[in-house]
């Protein structure tokens, strides 16, 4: 099967490319390399079944790209993912995440794509809900332009489904971690802790360390994308996490144990706008996609630390 992956040089996208190639598919990867790294695709480029195209979904000739390669399935992961930048420059965020997604949907429906699997954001689109773990029937309540743009992407793709029968599903991961994660971004706390500890640099926990997140390993997220590319789940969102809350302070302890470093973070003031809790109910993905998380936190952190050790 011919598959197109946008955001292919990123942390999750490149891992998905490797999985698709291992499954025997032919893959085209699109990335503007603003955050993605070509070294993430070294193995893919060495294979005979992968082609890389450098381009921005907001500006690239997507219709020409789709007509040339005729993908059957599109995994759409390209995005502006910096929440704070979305607050500072919401127009840029919308240009990439909303306009880029609309342009992709238009190219996909013209090319006769069978299905688009879109990366949403389970960690942000629900805001601060009343119930945890949070399921897909929870009303969306975006608290940032980034979260709003992810919801808008879902709505636009579902509109194309109604108008043009373009099949689509939405994967809404919690906090993804694993090899290739960017240790310099704002969201990759596992990578940030691991690289700092390995280098002997100080680490930092904000507030009292009680904020919780639902950490899911990248291979498990990729498996959800692959499963969602089938016939099931048309027009539906699937939360992808573990259903387990881990506090910032507890996460630091686990990473320190795996690295063999002191569990002595600096305590910094709480950051304005940080969510107090985040945890996803993943039973829908289990029932519809047959998906379940396989990698426990300590195992996943061990594999992540091994990657950063080189």
N, C-alpha and C positions, 0 to 999 in steps of 0.2 A: 504494500500500500504506500502511496505517496503522501507524505505528511509535511506540513509547513509549521515551523515553530517560530513565533516572534519572541524577541527577548532571548534568543538562543544562546548568547554568550554569557548570560547571567548565571547566578548561583543555581536557581531552580531550573531555568531553561536548559542549561548545558547538561544537567543531570538527566533531564527528560530526553534530550537528544541521544545521550548514551543508551538509555533504556530502549528507546524506539529502534535504534540501530541493532541492539542486541536481540530485539524481537523480530528482526528481519525486514524492517521497513526501510524505504528510501526517504531521506529527510533533507529538506531545505531549511536552513536557519537564517533568519533575518534579525539583525541587531545593529544599532547605531554606535555601539561601543562607548556610549557616554558613561556607563557603569560596568557593562560586561567586559570580559577580558578574553582575548583570543586564545590565551593559554588554556582556558577552560575547555576549549574545543580541539585541543591538540590531538587527542585520540580519535575524535570524530573525523577530523580532516585527514587523518592517516588512513581512514577506511575508504572503501570504494562507494559507499552509499550515501555520502553527505556532500552537500554544496552550501557554502556560506555566502550570503549576500549582505553587504554593509548598506544599511539604509534606515531611515527614520520613518516610523509608521505615519507620522503627521505630514510627511513631505514626499516620501518615496512613491514611485510609480507602482502602486499596489496592483492596479488592474493589469498592467503589463506583466508583472511578476506572477500573478495568479494564472493568467492566460498561458504563460510560458511553461509553468511547472504543473498546472492542473492538479493541485492537491485534493485528495479526498477528505482529509481531516485537517483542521487548523487548530493548533494549540496557541492561544493568544496570551502571552505573558509579558510582552513589552509594555512598559508603563513608567511613569514618573512616580517613584515610590517614597519620596521623602516627605513625610507629613509636615514638617516645619517649613519646608520650601513651598508646599501647597498653600500654607497660611500666608506666607510672605508674597507669593506670586500665584494667586489662584488662576489667573488667565493662562499662564504657561501650563499649569497642571491640567486645566480643561482642554487645552490644545492637544496635549499628548494623550491623555486618558479618555477623553470623550470624543473629540474630533478624530483622533487616530483610530479609535474603535469603530466609529461610524464609517470611516473610509475603508477599514478592513471588512466590515460587514457588507458594504456595497460591492467591493471586489469579490468577496466570497460568493455572494448570491449570483453575480454575473457569471462567475466561473463554474457554477454548479457544484460548489463544495457541499459535501454531504453533512458535515457537522463542524461547528465551532465550539471548542471548549475554552471558556473564558476564565481567567484568573481574577477572582473577586478578593475580598479581604474580610475573613471572619473575625479578625482581631480588631476591626475598626467600624464596620458598617452598622453594628448594633448599638454603638455608643456605650452608655452605662445602663444595661438592662436591669430589670428587677430580679430576674430569675437566672440561676446558674446551675448546671451547665446550660448554655443558651442554645435553643433550637431554631430551625429555619422559619418557624411561624412567628418568631419574635419580630415586632415591627422594626424596620431599619430606622436608625436615628443618628445620621452622620454628624460627627462633631468637628470635622475638618473638611476642607475642600477635597483632599485626597479621598476620604471615605465617600463623600458625595459623588465624586467622579466614578468610583467603582460601582456604586448603585446605578448611576446613569448608564454605565456601560451595559449592565444587566438589562436595564429597561430598553435600551436601543436594540440590543440583540434580540430580545423577546418580541419587539415590534417588527423586526425583520422576519422573525419566525411567523408571525401572524400574516404579514403582507406577502411574503415570498416563499413560505415553507422552508426557510433556512433553519435547520435543526441546530440547537445550541444547548449547552449545559454550563453551569457555573460552579467552579470549585472555590470555596471560601476557606482558606487555611487559617489556622491560628498562628502562633509564632513559630515559623519554620527555622530550623538550624541544621548544620551539617557541614561537610567538606565543601570548599569553595565559597563559603559565606564571606561577605565583605566585612573585615574587622574594623573598617574605617567609617562605616555608616552609622546611622542613629539607632537602627533596630536590631542589629546582630549581636545581642548581648553575649551569647555563648562564645562567638568568635572574638568579641572584644575582651572578655575575661580570659579566654584561653591564650590569645596571643600576648596579652600583657603579662600573665603569669609566667609563660614560657620565656619571656624576655627579662623577667625580674623587675618589671615596672609595677607601680602601684595600681590597684584597682579601686573602683568607686561604686558604692551603692547609694541610691538616692532616697531621702526620707528615712523612715524607720525600717526599710527593707521588707515591708509586709505586702507591697503590691504583688499581685499574682498574675501569671500568664500560663497558657496552655502550650507547652513546647512539643512540637511534632517534628520528627526526623524527615529530612528531605526525600529520602527514598520512599517513605510512606506517602508523601504528598504526590510524588511522581506516579506512584501506583494508582492513586485516585484519578489523576488526569487520564491515564491510559484506560482505566475502566470506564470513565465517563465518555470516552470516544465511541463507545458502542451504541446500540440502538436504544438503550434505556435512559431514563431521566430527561426526556425532552423538555426543555424550557424550565428546568428545575435547578435550584441551588442546593449544593451539598456542603455542609460544614465538614471540615477535615482537621481533626485534632486528636487529642487523646481523652478528653473529658477529665483530665487531672490538672489541678492547679498547683503550681510551684511558685513559691515566693522568691523575690529577688535575692533575699539573704540565703535561702535554702539552695538556690541555684549556684550561688557563689561557693557554697560549701562543697557541692558535688564536683564542680569544675576544679576546685583546689585539691580535692582528694585525688582526682584522676591525674592531674598534672604533677602532684607531689609538692605543692606550693603552700605557703602559709595562708590560712583562712582569715585574713585580717584586712578587710577592705576599708578604705577611707569612707566616712559617712558624710555625704553631701546634702545640702538642702533639697527638699522635694521639688520636682520640676512642675511648673504650671502646666496644666492640661493633661498630665499623665493619668491614664485610667487606673482606678484602684484595683479592679479585678478583670480578668478575661478568662473564659473557659467555655468550650463548645461541646454541645451534645451532638454526637456523631452517629446516632442510631439510624438516621435516614440513609446515610451513605452505606451503612452496614446492610440495611434491608434492600435497598434498590440496586446498589452497585456491587454488593458482596465484598465491600472493602472494610478492612480493620487495620488499625495501627499495629505494626509488628515489632518496632524497635523501642525498647524501654529507654528511659532518659539516661541512665548511667552508661549503657552500651553505646547510645548515640553520641554522647559527649566523649567517650573514649575514642570512637572512630573519628570524631572531629578533631580532637587533640592530636591524634596520630597524623592526620593530614597536615596540620599546622607545624608539627615537628619536622615534617618533610621526610 
